[in-house]
Amino acid sequence: MSYIKPLVTFSCAVGGVALLLCLDIFKPQREKLISLIPTNIKDRVFSDISAHSKDRLFTLDELEKYRGQDGNDIYLAILGQVFDVTKGRKHYGPGGTYHFFTGNAGTRAFVSGDFSQQGLKENLDGLSLKDIQGISGWVDFYHQQYTYIGKLVGHFYDENGNPTAAMDEFENLLEQAKQKQKEDDEDLKRFPPCNSETKVGVSRRIWCSENSGGIKRDWTGVPRQYFQPGNSQARCACVRDKGPPSSGGSSSNNGDLNNPNMKVYDGCEPTATSCATPKDRLFTLNELERYRGQVYLAILGQVFDVTKGSKHYGPGGTYHFFTEYAGTRAFASGDFSPQGLTENLDGLSLEDIQKISDWVNFYHKKYTYKGKLTGHFYDKNGNPTKAMNNFERLLEQANKKPKYRDEDRKRFPRCITHYEVGFGRKMMCSKNRQEIV
């Protein structure tokens, strides 16, 4: 055992020398020592280290070989990152529910739900910030559950494994999504969601408590329709009815009841913490056309009773044509002809999308919401269609831009537009722009 002490001493000495050689001040000595290693051994050792330190790069043709046929490994790519999902053969192997994801580049499908060949693609144009977060969540899932093995050359990484402009754009959108999520979380704390329950075919009960929406607090509040700026549809929020407003800047002591984005539900007492609201009524276009004496109007599939504005919306009124058609597009385009009064929003700018959202909020605040128009934006059960979902995505994009380009509008105000059937559209200017009432 007498050799143990010298061996320990020698090992410590070698370790100490190795540690010192790692320091930059000993770089010349380190390079001289490496030069003494035989070339064949040096090439083999350092090439192996280099291989392990670099991501393996796959082409799509190479990736297609790993789909689990004949017991082979199974690889999957998402956001240009390749994972070995062989241990999930039951789900990803031939005949498995998610086999179509393997040997393919179909990042978009992870959030779009379109698993056709057209849907399995890398292009993420038009996806919402929520979708971007969804993709990031899936990437995290695969890192946690499976083995990361390299990168897919193409849309997100170039032939050297460096991020492309598409990856940079994704990272930028992900940062925006995280920021929006943070803002939404703060908004939910300020205006917590209501509790709700629905009796089929009858009504919906909404109420507030100190834990409604899963947000614990020391106040209850009262339910209100909340028209959050940037959203086209209201949500039920519990609002403080005592103390200073959450936004500050006011000496009132009735909480957020005076917030201009809040509205009392029809049929609810303003001070009640619980009330029943009627179930959404569903209209067809033929049914809507019957309401011209009691005047109803639809925009973005939402129906409003505008009877109190019959001077403008009733027969002979300037805007009566809005009650005869489902003409959402015209609210932004200014084309009030029968051809322009349509629900199709294709080709509208993001500014136009924002205008439509603002008009919806205007009608919610000034008139009485009655239900939904089935067809373009809502299906026969009152659920949002793909057209509505697409509108919501475009609205999210519009909210990223300066609203209405305010400075430009101050320099060049919009004209007043008036449409007379058979005579065309008349445009005029005045010192004060007149809004539709």
C-alpha positions in Angstrom: 0.0 0.0 0.0 3.1 2.2 0.1 2.4 3.3 -3.5 -0.9 4.9 -2.7 0.5 8.1 -1.3 2.9 8.8 -4.2 0.0 8.0 -6.7 -2.3 10.5 -5.0 0.4 13.1 -5.0 1.1 12.5 -8.7 -2.6 12.7 -9.6 -3.0 16.0 -7.7 0.1 17.3 -9.5 -1.3 16.4 -12.9 -4.7 17.8 -12.1 -3.1 21.0 -10.9 -1.0 21.4 -14.1 -4.1 20.7 -16.2 -6.1 23.3 -14.4 -3.3 25.9 -14.8 -2.9 25.1 -18.5 -6.6 26.0 -18.9 -5.9 29.6 -18.0 -5.2 32.0 -20.9 -1.9 33.2 -19.4 -0.5 29.7 -20.0 -1.9 29.5 -23.6 1.6 29.3 -25.2 2.6 26.4 -23.0 -0.7 24.7 -23.6 -0.3 24.9 -27.4 3.3 23.6 -27.2 2.1 20.6 -25.2 -0.7 19.8 -27.7 1.9 20.0 -30.5 3.8 17.1 -28.9 0.7 14.8 -29.3 1.0 12.5 -32.4 -1.1 13.8 -35.3 -3.2 10.6 -35.8 -4.3 10.6 -32.1 -4.8 14.4 -32.0 -7.1 14.4 -35.1 -9.2 11.6 -33.7 -9.6 13.0 -30.2 -10.4 16.6 -31.2 -12.6 15.7 -34.2 -14.8 13.6 -31.7 -15.0 16.5 -29.3 -16.0 18.9 -32.1 -18.6 16.5 -33.4 -20.2 16.2 -30.0 -20.1 19.9 -29.4 -22.0 20.8 -32.6 -25.7 20.2 -33.4 -26.3 17.5 -36.0 -27.8 19.1 -39.1 -30.6 17.3 -41.0 -32.0 18.0 -44.4 -35.7 17.2 -44.9 -34.7 14.2 -47.1 -32.6 12.8 -44.3 -35.4 13.4 -41.7 -37.9 11.5 -43.9 -35.8 8.3 -43.3 -36.7 8.3 -39.6 -40.4 7.5 -39.6 -40.3 4.2 -37.7 -40.6 1.8 -40.7 -39.1 -1.7 -40.1 -38.4 -0.8 -36.5 -36.2 2.2 -37.3 -36.0 5.2 -35.1 -38.6 7.9 -35.2 -37.6 11.6 -35.5 -39.9 14.7 -35.4 -39.1 18.3 -36.1 -40.7 21.4 -34.7 -39.4 25.0 -35.1 -36.4 23.6 -36.8 -35.4 21.4 -33.8 -35.2 17.6 -34.3 -36.2 15.2 -31.5 -36.0 11.4 -31.2 -39.5 10.3 -30.3 -38.8 6.6 -30.7 -39.9 5.8 -27.1 -43.4 7.2 -28.1 -43.7 4.7 -31.0 -47.2 3.9 -30.0 -48.2 7.4 -30.9 -45.6 8.5 -33.5 -44.9 5.2 -35.2 -46.7 3.8 -38.3 -50.4 3.7 -37.6 -50.0 6.0 -34.6 -52.3 9.0 -34.1 -49.4 11.5 -34.7 -47.4 9.6 -37.3 -48.0 12.4 -39.8 -45.7 14.7 -37.7 -42.7 12.4 -38.2 -40.1 12.8 -40.9 -41.9 16.1 -41.7 -41.6 19.9 -41.1 -45.1 20.9 -39.9 -44.6 23.5 -37.1 -47.8 25.4 -38.0 -50.0 22.4 -37.6 -49.1 22.1 -33.9 -51.4 25.1 -33.3 -53.6 25.3 -36.4 -55.0 21.8 -36.1 -54.8 21.4 -39.9 -53.0 18.1 -40.3 -53.4 17.9 -44.1 -50.4 18.1 -46.4 -51.2 21.8 -47.0 -51.4 22.4 -43.3 -48.2 20.7 -42.4 -45.8 23.5 -43.2 -43.3 25.8 -41.5 -44.7 29.2 -42.5 -46.2 30.9 -39.5 -47.7 34.0 -41.2 -51.0 35.2 -39.7 -50.8 33.2 -36.5 -51.9 34.9 -33.3 -49.5 35.7 -30.4 -51.4 33.0 -28.5 -50.5 30.5 -31.3 -46.8 31.6 -31.1 -46.9 30.9 -27.4 -48.5 27.5 -28.2 -45.6 26.6 -30.5 -43.1 27.6 -27.8 -44.9 25.4 -25.3 -44.7 22.4 -27.6 -41.0 22.9 -28.1 -40.6 22.9 -24.3 -42.7 19.8 -24.1 -40.4 17.9 -26.5 -37.3 19.0 -24.7 -38.7 17.7 -21.5 -40.2 14.4 -22.7 -37.9 13.4 -25.6 -34.3 13.6 -26.7 -33.1 16.6 -28.7 -30.7 15.5 -31.5 -30.1 18.4 -33.8 -31.5 21.0 -36.2 -33.4 20.9 -39.5 -31.9 22.9 -42.3 -34.4 25.1 -44.1 -36.9 27.5 -42.8 -35.6 28.2 -39.3 -31.9 27.3 -39.6 -29.5 27.7 -42.5 -27.0 25.2 -43.8 -24.6 26.1 -41.0 -27.1 25.7 -38.2 -27.5 29.4 -37.7 -31.0 31.0 -37.1 -32.7 32.4 -40.2 -34.8 35.6 -40.4 -37.8 33.4 -39.8 -36.4 32.3 -36.5 -35.6 35.8 -35.6 -39.1 36.8 -36.4 -40.5 34.0 -34.2 -38.3 35.1 -31.3 -39.6 38.7 -31.7 -43.2 37.5 -31.8 -42.6 35.3 -28.8 -41.3 38.3 -26.8 -44.5 40.2 -27.8 -46.6 37.3 -26.8 -45.0 37.1 -23.4 -45.4 40.9 -22.9 -49.1 40.6 -23.9 -49.6 37.7 -21.5 -48.1 39.8 -18.7 -50.5 42.6 -19.6 -53.4 40.3 -19.8 -52.5 38.7 -16.4 -52.4 42.2 -14.8 -55.7 43.1 -16.4 -57.3 39.9 -15.0 -56.1 40.8 -11.5 -57.6 44.3 -11.9 -60.9 43.0 -13.5 -61.3 39.3 -12.4 -63.6 37.1 -14.5 -67.1 36.4 -13.2 -68.4 33.0 -12.1 -71.0 31.7 -14.5 -73.4 28.8 -15.0 -75.8 28.2 -17.8 -79.3 26.6 -17.7 -79.8 25.0 -21.1 -82.3 27.0 -23.2 -83.1 29.4 -20.4 -80.4 31.8 -19.1 -77.0 32.3 -17.8 -76.3 33.2 -14.2 -73.2 35.4 -13.5 -71.9 36.4 -10.1 -68.9 37.7 -8.3 -67.1 36.5 -5.2 -63.8 37.0 -3.4 -62.4 34.1 -5.5 -64.2 34.4 -8.8 -62.1 33.7 -11.8 -59.7 31.9 -9.5 -58.3 35.2 -8.4 -58.2 35.7 -4.6 -58.8 39.2 -3.3 -60.3 41.1 -0.4 -63.3 42.5 -2.3 -66.3 41.0 -4.2 -67.3 43.6 -6.8 -70.2 43.6 -9.2 -70.5 41.9 -12.7 -70.1 44.1 -15.8 -69.7 43.7 -19.5 -66.0 44.7 -20.1 -65.1 46.0 -23.5 -61.3 45.7 -23.2 -59.6 47.9 -25.8 -58.3 45.9 -28.7 -60.8 43.0 -28.2 -63.9 42.7 -30.4 -66.0 40.9 -27.9 -66.9 41.8 -24.3 -66.2 39.5 -21.3 -67.8 39.4 -17.9 -65.6 41.1 -15.3 -66.0 41.7 -11.6 -65.6 45.4 -10.9 -64.8 47.2 -7.7 -67.8 49.3 -6.5 -66.0 50.9 -3.6 -62.7 52.8 -3.0 -60.6 54.7 -5.6 -60.5 53.5 -9.2 -57.8 51.1 -10.2 -56.4 53.5 -12.8 -55.9 56.3 -10.3 -56.3 60.0 -11.2 -59.7 60.4 -9.7 -61.1 61.3 -6.3 -64.3 59.2 -6.7 -65.0 56.5 -4.1 -67.1 54.1 -6.3 -64.2 52.0 -7.6 -64.3 51.3 -11.3 -68.0 51.8 -11.9 -67.4 54.9 -14.0 -64.9 53.1 -16.2 -66.1 53.9 -19.8 -65.3 50.4 -20.9 -67.8 48.9 -18.5 -71.5 48.4 -19.1 -74.3 47.0 -16.9 -75.8 43.8 -18.2 -79.4 44.0 -19.5 -81.8 42.8 -16.7 -79.2 43.2 -14.0 -79.4 45.6 -11.0 -76.3 47.9 -11.1 -75.4 47.1 -7.5 -76.2 43.3 -7.6 -73.3 40.9 -7.1 -75.3 38.2 -8.9 -77.9 38.2 -11.8 -79.3 36.1 -14.6 -78.7 37.2 -18.2 -80.7 36.0 -21.2 -79.1 33.3 -23.4 -77.9 34.7 -26.7 -80.7 34.7 -29.2 -79.7 33.4 -32.6 -80.9 35.2 -35.7 -80.9 34.2 -39.4 -80.6 37.0 -42.0 -84.3 36.5 -42.9 -85.3 37.0 -39.3 -83.2 40.1 -39.0 -84.8 41.7 -42.0 -88.2 41.7 -40.2 -86.9 44.2 -37.6 -87.2 47.5 -39.5 -89.9 49.2 -37.3 -88.2 48.0 -34.2 -84.8 48.5 -35.8 -82.1 45.9 -35.5 -78.6 46.1 -37.0 -75.8 43.5 -37.3 -72.0 44.0 -37.3 -69.4 41.3 -37.0 -72.3 38.8 -36.4 -73.5 40.7 -33.4 -77.1 42.0 -33.4 -78.1 45.3 -31.7 -81.4 47.0 -31.2 -80.9 50.6 -32.5 -84.5 51.6 -32.3 -83.7 54.6 -30.1 -81.7 55.9 -33.0 -84.5 55.3 -35.5 -84.1 58.9 -36.7 -80.9 57.7 -38.3 -81.5 54.0 -38.8 -85.3 53.8 -39.4 -86.9 54.2 -42.9 -85.7 57.3 -44.6 -82.8 57.6 -42.1 -79.3 58.2 -43.4 -78.1 54.8 -42.2 -81.2 52.7 -42.8 -79.3 50.6 -45.3 -77.3 49.1 -42.5 -80.5 47.5 -41.2 -81.2 45.8 -44.5 -78.0 43.9 -44.9 -75.3 42.1 -43.0 -72.7 44.7 -44.1 -69.7 44.6 -41.7 -67.2 45.4 -44.4 -68.9 48.8 -45.2 -68.2 50.1 -41.7 -64.6 50.2 -42.6 -64.6 50.5 -46.4 -67.2 53.3 -46.7 -68.8 51.5 -49.7 -72.5 51.5 -48.8 -73.7 50.1 -52.1 -75.5 46.7 -52.1 -72.2 45.2 -53.3 -70.2 46.8 -50.5 -72.6 45.8 -47.8 -71.1 42.3 -47.3 -69.6 40.2 -44.5 -66.5 39.2 -46.5 -63.5 41.1 -45.1 -60.8 39.8 -47.5 -58.3 42.4 -48.5 -59.1 44.9 -45.7 -56.1 46.5 -44.0 -55.2 46.1 -40.3 -56.4 49.7 -39.8 -59.8 48.6 -41.3 -59.9 45.6 -38.9 -59.3 48.0 -36.0 -62.1 50.3 -37.2 -64.6 47.4 -37.2 -63.6 46.4 -33.7 -64.1 50.0 -32.5 -67.6 50.1 -34.2 -68.6 46.9 -32.4 -67.5 48.5 -29.1 -69.4 51.7 -30.0 -72.7 49.7 -30.5 -72.2 47.7 -27.3 -71.8 50.9 -25.3 -74.6 52.9 -26.9 -77.3 50.4 -27.9 -78.7 47.1 -26.7 -77.1 43.8 -27.7 -79.7 41.3 -28.7 -77.9 38.2 -29.9 -75.9 36.7 -32.8 -76.4 36.5 -36.5 -75.8 33.0 -37.8 -73.9 32.7 -41.0 -70.5 34.2 -41.7 -69.1 34.9 -38.2 -71.2 32.4 -36.1 -72.5 29.0 -36.9 -76.0 27.7 -36.2 -75.1 27.0 -32.6 -73.7 30.4 -32.0 -70.1 29.3 -32.0 -67.4 31.4 -33.7 -66.6 30.3 -37.3 -63.1 30.3 -38.9 -64.0 33.8 -40.3 -64.4 35.1 -36.7 -61.2 33.4 -35.6 -59.3 34.9 -38.5 -60.8 38.4 -37.6 -59.5 37.9 -34.0 -56.0 37.1 -35.3 -55.9 40.1 -37.6 -57.2 42.3 -34.8 -54.3 41.1 -32.6 -51.9 42.1 -35.3 -53.6 45.5 -35.7 -53.3 46.2 -32.0 -49.5 46.0 -32.4 -49.5 49.1 -34.6 -50.2 52.7 -33.6 -53.9 53.0 -33.5 -55.3 54.8 -36.5 -52.0 56.5 -37.0 -53.3 59.4 -34.9 -50.7 61.9 -35.9 -51.4 61.4 -39.6 -55.2 61.7 -39.0 -54.6 65.0 -37.2 -52.7 66.3 -40.2 -55.2 64.9 -42.8 -58.6 64.4 -41.2 -61.1 62.0 -42.9 -63.9 63.4 -45.0 -67.6 63.1 -44.1 -69.2 60.5 -46.3 -72.9 60.4 -47.2 -74.5 57.7 -49.5 -77.8 58.3 -51.3 -79.3 55.3 -53.2 -79.3 56.0 -56.9 -77.1 59.1 -56.6 -73.8 57.7 -55.3 -71.5 58.7 -52.5 -71.1 62.4 -51.5 -67.9 63.4 -49.7 -67.4 66.7 -47.9 -65.1 68.5 -45.4 -65.9 70.6 -42.3 -64.1 71.9 -39.3 -65.5 69.1 -37.1 -65.8 65.5 -38.4 -69.2 64.1 -37.7 -69.4 60.5 -36.5 -72.3 58.2 -37.1 -74.8 58.4 -34.1 
